[in-house]
Amino acid sequence: MGKGRELNIKNTFIAIPIILWKTACLAASEEEASFSLDQPIACNVNQNCWIVNYFDQDASEKAADYRCGPHSYNGHGGTDFAIPSITAMNKGVDVLASAAGVVIGTRNSMQDISVSEIGYEALAGNDCGNGVGIDHGNGWRTQYCHMRKGSIAVKVGDKVEAGSKIGLVGLSGNTVFPHVHLSVFKDGNKVDPFSVTGALSCSGDPTSLWSDSVENQVKYMSAIPYLAGFAPERADADKARAGEYTKVKFSRSTPILTFWVDHFNLRRGDRLEMQILAPNGAVVAENVKMMEKNKARWFQFIGRRMPRGGWPVGEYKAFIKVIPFDGGDLRTKSVTMSVE
């Protein structure tokens, strides 16, 4: 996260020159074709982690990802792999070296706290947070940002292989959600691993740096309902994202019952259909929303107050359907909860 200032960092970390990457497009060559990347995080992409911001390929003040979509923001010079919650972060999700190389810099001491809480000025220019830089030779370098305090597992001079653990996903630096930001450099210029030549490809995939083993795993996806649950109140996004509702027990006298969903990468025109069903199949609450704007992250909930006589005992089911505006694949997620 941040306006491309990940590399505006102190000399205790990685000394890589800042280049205006939007004007630095690479010509394809045999040398570039020989370099490839594995994914930088130990998870199943589009199942328990998601790419939520791509490299900004638009040279103007607007933003566009490599597929001409809105899943970036102005000046974003990397790829963000997000995990679902702070709960997942606390359990530990490994950050992995995307290619073999030598560690050229680390930072390991910044707190895991959202920049919305501490303010941007508190970062003192260290937008990357805790991280690792790796030199892969032939002008290729990678940098991994927003890692967890104290988790860095390598030191300067260490040799690593593709897939080597270098630390854990965190919430340090200029970010508001736990993820690892991967930046890729060629001869000091930032490049997009999904489009190494810098070309937009609105209807298909251009030449990428991803290895054959992971290319299918990192496929482009929009309209992602990634996290959902029930809450005994008007659902609060921060509480949901922190996992505070996961151990709540519901009773006949719970005053409010809500079903909440957190989404990544919604687009204008996407249709969101939500529904809660009682144990007997009756509809407790439902709602249909058409997205009016593109949203990198969107939290919403539906629900109702306790009926007269209390909630019927049994299993409640809730569903979300996201119907992409362009006729793409339907996205769904469901959860259950018991009233005892």
Protein Blocks (a to p, Z undefined) as FASTA:
>chain_A
ZZhilmmccfklccdddddfklmccdddfklmmpccddfbdcdehklgccfbdcdfbfbl
bdcdfkopabbcehiabdcdddfbfklmmnopadddfbdcddfbdcfkbccddfklnopk
lnnopanmpaddddebjhiacddehiaehkacbdehiacdehiafbdcdfehjdfbdcdd
ddddeehiacdfklmnopacfkbccddfbdfklmmmmgccehiafbgcddfbdcdfklmm
nopmmmcccdfklmbdcdddddehiaehiacddddddfkopafbdcddddfbdcfbdcdd
ddddddehiaaedddddddddddfklpacdddddddddZZ
